[in-house]
Amino acid sequence: MQRIDVLRTFARHRGDSPTVTGPSFGGRVLYGVDHRKATLYNMELSYPSSVCLGLALSLPTEHVYAIEGDGSMLAGMSTLATIARYSPPNLTILVMNNRSYASTGSVPTATGAGKVDLVTAAKGFGIEHAVAVENDAELDENLTIAKTCGKPSFIVVQLAPEDVRTSSKSPALPFDIVEATLGFRRDLEERGLVPTIWAV
């Protein structure tokens, strides 16, 4: 699957749900496909799932999405133990598995050069709805299941090989991570999901 097609399918399910993306050009692709105010782009390596766990626990009426790369997920695998322990039903982790660190010239990750199976690992941590998908129909089905299964979801999307130098045609983000964070918070305030802490 191509990243842009995956994110178009994701956008149909997401609505205005809070979403955190990992580093690399993936955030720019999402911005180009379907920018929403409640998005934190380019969170540092290994942090999107951790941040989204906190959001899911503090915003129980909202479905929360973490969009990870396989490299970022590998760096933060221990988070899955805590996610399984607290088991927020409103959390979905979408892992873009291109089996490489695309931003550094497609250096293989452990899912590409090694024998790591992210789905098996997630299930081992205790996440029951952990699946790998290889086409749009499977992705669409599992994003639907994620909203109704009553447990956290871990969906690994098998992407075609990509390289930021040749694959990314998306525009640069028109703001930095600080501005994105302020906009994210402001959107949650305006929707009454969190208390207002400043006047704008």
C-alpha positions as CSV (number, residue, x, y, z in Angstrom):
1,M,0.0,0.0,0.0
2,Q,1.1,3.6,-0.6
3,R,1.2,5.9,2.5
4,I,-1.0,8.5,0.9
5,D,-3.8,6.0,0.2
6,V,-3.6,4.7,3.8
7,L,-4.0,8.2,5.2
8,R,-6.9,8.9,2.9
9,T,-8.7,5.8,4.3
10,F,-7.7,6.9,7.8
11,A,-9.2,10.3,7.2
12,R,-12.6,8.8,6.4
13,H,-12.6,7.3,9.9
14,R,-10.9,9.9,11.9
15,G,-13.3,12.9,11.8
16,D,-11.9,15.5,14.3
17,S,-10.4,12.9,16.7
18,P,-7.2,13.9,18.3
19,T,-4.2,12.5,16.4
20,V,-0.5,12.4,17.0
21,T,2.0,11.6,14.2
22,G,5.6,10.4,14.5
23,P,8.6,12.0,13.0
24,S,9.6,12.1,9.3
25,F,7.6,13.2,6.3
26,G,4.5,11.2,7.2
27,G,3.0,14.2,9.1
28,R,3.4,16.3,5.9
29,V,1.5,13.7,3.9
30,L,-1.3,13.7,6.5
31,Y,-1.4,17.5,6.5
32,G,-1.8,17.5,2.7
33,V,-4.5,14.8,2.7
34,D,-6.7,16.0,5.6
35,H,-5.4,18.6,8.0
36,R,-7.5,18.8,11.3
37,K,-6.8,21.2,14.1
38,A,-6.5,18.4,16.7
39,T,-3.3,17.1,15.2
40,L,0.2,17.0,16.7
41,Y,2.6,16.6,13.8
42,N,6.2,15.2,14.0
43,M,6.2,14.1,17.6
44,E,9.7,12.8,18.5
45,L,10.7,9.2,17.9
46,S,8.9,6.7,20.2
47,Y,6.5,9.2,21.8
48,P,3.2,9.3,19.7
49,S,1.7,6.2,21.4
50,S,2.7,7.3,24.9
51,V,1.2,10.8,24.3
52,C,-2.0,9.2,22.9
53,L,-2.3,6.9,25.9
54,G,-2.5,9.9,28.1
55,L,-4.9,11.6,25.8
56,A,-7.2,8.5,25.6
57,L,-7.3,8.2,29.4
58,S,-8.0,11.9,29.9
59,L,-10.5,12.2,27.0
60,P,-12.7,9.1,27.4
61,T,-15.4,10.5,25.0
62,E,-12.9,10.9,22.2
63,H,-11.3,8.3,20.0
64,V,-7.5,9.0,19.9
65,Y,-5.1,8.0,17.1
66,A,-1.4,7.5,17.2
67,I,0.3,7.3,13.7
68,E,3.7,5.6,14.2
69,G,6.4,4.5,11.9
70,D,7.8,1.1,12.5
71,G,11.1,2.6,13.6
72,S,9.4,4.8,16.1
73,M,7.3,1.9,17.4
74,L,10.4,-0.2,17.8
75,A,11.9,2.6,19.9
76,G,8.9,2.7,22.2
77,M,7.6,-0.9,22.4
78,S,7.5,-0.8,26.2
79,T,4.6,1.6,26.0
80,L,2.5,-1.2,24.7
81,A,2.7,-2.9,28.1
82,T,1.2,0.1,29.8
83,I,-1.4,0.4,27.1
84,A,-2.4,-3.2,27.6
85,R,-2.5,-2.7,31.4
86,Y,-4.9,0.3,31.3
87,S,-6.6,-0.9,28.1
88,P,-8.3,2.4,26.9
89,P,-11.0,1.3,24.4
90,N,-10.7,4.7,22.6
91,L,-7.1,4.3,21.5
92,T,-5.9,3.2,18.1
93,I,-2.2,2.9,17.1
94,L,-1.7,2.9,13.3
95,V,1.8,1.7,12.4
96,M,3.2,2.6,9.0
97,N,5.5,-0.3,8.4
98,N,7.8,0.5,5.5
99,R,10.5,-1.6,7.1
100,S,13.0,1.3,7.0
101,Y,14.0,4.7,8.4
102,A,12.9,6.5,5.3
103,S,14.1,9.9,6.4
104,T,17.7,8.7,6.6
105,G,17.8,7.1,3.1
106,S,15.8,3.9,3.7
107,V,18.1,2.3,6.2
108,P,16.4,-1.0,7.1
109,T,14.7,-1.3,10.5
110,A,14.5,-4.5,12.5
111,T,11.2,-5.2,10.8
112,G,12.9,-5.1,7.5
113,A,16.4,-6.4,8.1
114,G,15.6,-8.5,11.1
115,K,12.9,-10.9,12.2
116,V,10.7,-8.6,14.3
117,D,6.9,-9.1,13.9
118,L,5.2,-6.1,15.4
119,V,1.8,-7.7,15.6
120,T,3.1,-10.7,17.5
121,A,5.0,-8.4,19.8
122,A,1.8,-6.3,20.5
123,K,-0.2,-9.4,21.3
124,G,2.6,-10.6,23.6
125,F,2.2,-7.4,25.5
126,G,-1.5,-8.1,25.9
127,I,-3.1,-6.1,23.1
128,E,-5.8,-8.4,21.8
129,H,-6.9,-6.4,18.7
130,A,-3.5,-6.4,16.9
131,V,-3.5,-7.1,13.2
132,A,-1.5,-6.5,10.0
133,V,-3.3,-5.3,7.0
134,E,-2.1,-5.3,3.4
135,N,-4.9,-3.6,1.4
136,D,-7.5,-0.9,1.7
137,A,-10.4,-3.2,2.5
138,E,-8.6,-4.8,5.4
139,L,-7.6,-1.3,6.7
140,D,-11.1,0.0,6.4
141,E,-12.5,-3.0,8.2
142,N,-10.1,-2.8,11.1
143,L,-10.5,0.9,11.6
144,T,-14.2,0.3,11.9
145,I,-13.6,-2.6,14.4
146,A,-11.2,-0.3,16.4
147,K,-14.1,2.1,17.2
148,T,-16.4,-0.7,18.6
149,C,-14.3,-3.5,19.9
150,G,-14.0,-2.0,23.5
151,K,-10.2,-2.4,23.7
152,P,-7.1,-0.6,22.3
153,S,-6.3,-1.4,18.7
154,F,-2.9,-1.9,17.1
155,I,-3.0,-1.9,13.3
156,V,0.2,-2.5,11.2
157,V,-0.1,-1.3,7.6
158,Q,2.4,-3.0,5.2
159,L,3.6,-0.1,3.1
160,A,5.5,-0.3,-0.2
161,P,9.2,0.8,0.1
162,E,9.6,4.5,0.2
163,D,12.4,7.1,0.5
164,V,11.8,10.7,1.6
165,R,14.0,12.0,-1.2
166,T,11.9,10.5,-3.9
167,S,8.5,9.6,-2.3
168,S,7.5,12.8,-0.4
169,K,5.8,15.3,-2.6
170,S,3.8,16.9,0.2
171,P,4.2,20.5,1.2
172,A,6.2,21.5,4.2
173,L,4.1,22.2,7.3
174,P,3.3,25.9,7.6
175,F,4.0,25.9,11.4
176,D,6.4,24.4,13.9
177,I,5.6,21.9,16.6
178,V,5.1,24.6,19.2
179,E,2.4,26.3,17.0
180,A,0.8,22.9,16.3
181,T,0.7,22.2,20.1
182,L,-1.0,25.5,20.8
183,G,-3.5,24.9,18.0
184,F,-4.1,21.4,19.3
185,R,-4.9,22.6,22.8
186,R,-7.0,25.5,21.6
187,D,-9.2,23.1,19.5
188,L,-9.8,20.9,22.5
189,E,-10.7,23.9,24.6
190,E,-13.1,25.2,22.0
191,R,-14.8,21.8,21.9
192,G,-15.2,21.8,25.7
193,L,-12.9,18.7,26.1
194,V,-10.4,20.4,28.3
195,P,-10.6,23.5,30.6
196,T,-9.5,26.8,29.1
197,I,-6.2,27.9,30.6
198,W,-5.5,31.0,28.6
199,A,-7.4,33.7,26.8
200,V,-6.7,34.1,23.1
